[in-house]
Amino acid sequence: MLRPTDEEIKSRFSLELQLEIRQCARQDLPQLEWFGLYTEHRQLIQEAFRRQQAGEVIMLVADLDGFPVGQAWLDLSARAADSVGVIWALRVIPVLRNHGIGTQLMIAAERLLSERGYRWSELTVDQDEPRACRLYERLGYRSAGFSEGLLSYTTPDECMVTLNLQLWILRKRLHPKAMDWEVSQSSRE
């Protein structure tokens, strides 16, 4: 019996996937660990959800058939006095990266911040993430400085982890909803 060659077996096709960006629900929390990829961040995920319940944070997820394949968290309180909403923990499950999910999460996050009256959106990105920097720059973010610090958390198996962070601070001016409407109206004239 002859074995088929790889060329005889190969088949290409496209998929159209419908995603919905929505607020994170309690049942999403275990799934945000992404099959063990972020299990050690369980404490951080749970703390963010607690803060969401307190109205300090909005956790957005990109939902694909009930599974969160992307996320972006908005801190509404950390820099509120300066009218700055902080976007953090933007990530997309690795197999679906580079398909626009991160961009759509950022657009939704910025819209929510603008609707709540924030004038600026700010985020930090690890110095070792040039691809992420390019995404943010493409979306209009500009360098606003550099930050160093420590992030500590406890893993589910009770290990304390401390990370030394070296981050670029990126900022973008948000346009109020009314201003966007005026721009779109004037472009029709």
C-alpha positions as CSV (number, residue, x, y, z in Angstrom):
1,M,0.0,0.0,0.0
2,L,1.4,3.4,-1.0
3,R,1.6,6.1,1.6
4,P,0.1,9.5,0.5
5,T,2.6,12.3,0.1
6,D,2.2,15.5,2.1
7,E,1.1,17.3,-1.0
8,E,-1.7,14.9,-1.6
9,I,-3.0,15.4,2.0
10,K,-2.7,19.2,2.2
11,S,-5.9,21.2,2.0
12,R,-6.3,24.9,2.6
13,F,-9.5,26.7,3.5
14,S,-10.6,29.8,5.3
15,L,-12.7,30.3,8.3
16,E,-14.9,33.3,9.1
17,L,-15.2,33.7,12.9
18,Q,-17.7,35.9,14.7
19,L,-16.4,37.5,17.8
20,E,-18.1,39.7,20.3
21,I,-16.4,42.1,22.6
22,R,-18.2,42.2,26.0
23,Q,-17.6,42.6,29.7
24,C,-15.9,39.8,31.5
25,A,-18.3,37.6,33.6
26,R,-17.4,35.4,36.5
27,Q,-17.7,32.2,34.4
28,D,-14.9,33.6,32.1
29,L,-12.3,33.6,34.9
30,P,-11.1,30.0,34.7
31,Q,-11.0,30.3,30.9
32,L,-8.8,33.4,31.1
33,E,-6.0,31.1,32.2
34,W,-6.0,29.8,28.6
35,F,-5.4,26.1,29.2
36,G,-2.5,26.7,31.7
37,L,-0.8,29.6,29.8
38,Y,-1.8,32.1,32.5
39,T,-2.7,29.8,35.4
40,E,0.0,31.4,37.5
41,H,-1.8,34.7,37.0
42,R,-5.0,33.4,38.7
43,Q,-4.6,35.8,41.6
44,L,-4.2,38.8,39.3
45,I,-7.2,37.8,37.2
46,Q,-9.4,37.3,40.3
47,E,-8.2,40.7,41.8
48,A,-9.1,42.5,38.5
49,F,-12.6,40.9,38.6
50,R,-13.1,42.0,42.2
51,R,-12.1,45.5,41.2
52,Q,-14.5,45.3,38.2
53,Q,-17.3,44.5,40.7
54,A,-16.3,47.5,42.7
55,G,-16.5,49.7,39.6
56,E,-12.8,50.5,39.5
57,V,-12.0,48.3,36.4
58,I,-13.7,47.1,33.3
59,M,-12.5,43.8,32.0
60,L,-13.3,43.4,28.3
61,V,-13.1,40.0,26.6
62,A,-13.2,39.0,22.9
63,D,-15.7,36.1,23.0
64,L,-15.5,33.4,20.4
65,D,-18.4,30.9,20.9
66,G,-18.4,31.4,24.7
67,F,-14.6,31.4,25.1
68,P,-12.6,34.5,25.8
69,V,-9.8,34.5,23.1
70,G,-8.7,38.1,23.9
71,Q,-8.8,40.6,26.7
72,A,-8.2,44.2,27.6
73,W,-8.6,45.6,31.1
74,L,-9.4,49.3,31.8
75,D,-8.4,50.8,35.1
76,L,-10.9,53.6,35.7
77,S,-9.4,54.8,39.1
78,A,-5.6,54.8,39.0
79,R,-5.2,58.0,37.0
80,A,-8.8,59.3,37.0
81,A,-7.8,62.6,38.7
82,D,-5.7,63.4,35.5
83,S,-8.6,62.2,33.2
84,V,-6.4,59.3,32.2
85,G,-7.9,55.8,31.7
86,V,-5.3,53.0,31.9
87,I,-5.5,50.1,29.5
88,W,-3.6,47.0,30.7
89,A,-3.5,43.2,30.3
90,L,-4.2,43.4,26.6
91,R,-3.6,39.9,25.2
92,V,-4.9,37.6,22.5
93,I,-4.6,33.8,22.6
94,P,-1.5,33.0,20.6
95,V,-3.1,31.0,17.8
96,L,-5.4,34.0,16.9
97,R,-2.8,36.8,17.1
98,N,-2.3,39.1,14.1
99,H,-5.9,38.9,13.0
100,G,-7.1,42.2,14.3
101,I,-8.6,41.1,17.6
102,G,-6.1,43.2,19.7
103,T,-7.0,46.2,17.5
104,Q,-10.7,45.7,18.0
105,L,-10.2,45.4,21.8
106,M,-8.2,48.6,21.8
107,I,-10.9,50.4,19.8
108,A,-13.6,49.2,22.2
109,A,-11.5,50.2,25.3
110,E,-10.8,53.7,23.9
111,R,-14.5,54.1,23.1
112,L,-15.5,53.2,26.7
113,L,-13.0,55.5,28.2
114,S,-14.1,58.4,25.9
115,E,-17.8,57.7,26.7
116,R,-16.9,58.0,30.4
117,G,-15.2,61.4,29.9
118,Y,-11.6,60.4,30.0
119,R,-9.4,62.7,27.9
120,W,-6.4,60.3,27.7
121,S,-5.7,56.7,27.3
122,E,-2.4,55.3,28.7
123,L,-0.8,51.9,28.7
124,T,2.6,50.4,29.4
125,V,4.4,47.9,27.3
126,D,7.4,45.8,28.1
127,Q,10.6,47.0,26.5
128,D,11.1,43.6,25.0
129,E,7.8,43.7,23.1
130,P,8.5,45.7,19.9
131,R,5.5,44.1,18.0
132,A,3.2,45.4,20.7
133,C,4.8,48.8,20.5
134,R,4.2,48.9,16.8
135,L,0.5,48.1,17.3
136,Y,0.0,50.9,19.8
137,E,1.9,53.4,17.7
138,R,-0.2,52.4,14.6
139,L,-3.3,53.2,16.8
140,G,-1.9,56.7,17.6
141,Y,-0.1,56.1,20.9
142,R,3.1,58.1,21.6
143,S,5.9,57.7,24.1
144,A,5.2,59.5,27.4
145,G,8.1,58.1,29.4
146,F,9.6,55.0,31.0
147,S,8.8,53.2,34.2
148,E,10.5,50.6,36.3
149,G,8.9,48.7,39.0
150,L,8.1,45.4,40.6
151,L,5.0,43.2,40.1
152,S,4.4,40.6,42.8
153,Y,1.8,37.9,42.9
154,T,1.2,34.4,44.4
155,T,0.7,31.5,42.1
156,P,-2.1,28.9,42.7
157,D,0.6,26.6,44.3
158,E,1.5,29.3,46.8
159,C,4.7,30.4,45.2
160,M,5.5,34.2,45.5
161,V,6.6,35.6,42.1
162,T,8.2,39.0,41.8
163,L,8.9,40.5,38.3
164,N,11.2,43.4,37.6
165,L,9.4,45.4,35.0
166,Q,11.0,47.8,32.5
167,L,8.1,49.5,30.7
168,W,7.5,52.1,28.0
169,I,4.6,54.4,28.9
170,L,2.5,55.2,25.9
171,R,-0.3,57.8,25.8
172,K,-3.1,58.8,23.3
173,R,-5.4,61.8,23.4
174,L,-9.0,60.5,23.2
175,H,-11.6,62.4,21.2
176,P,-15.0,63.0,22.9
177,K,-17.9,61.3,21.2
178,A,-19.4,64.7,20.2
179,M,-16.2,65.7,18.6
180,D,-16.1,62.5,16.5
181,W,-19.6,63.2,15.4
182,E,-18.6,66.8,14.4
183,V,-15.7,65.4,12.4
184,S,-17.8,62.8,10.6
185,Q,-20.4,65.5,9.8
186,S,-17.9,67.9,8.4
187,S,-16.3,65.3,6.2
188,R,-19.7,64.8,4.5
189,E,-19.9,68.4,3.4
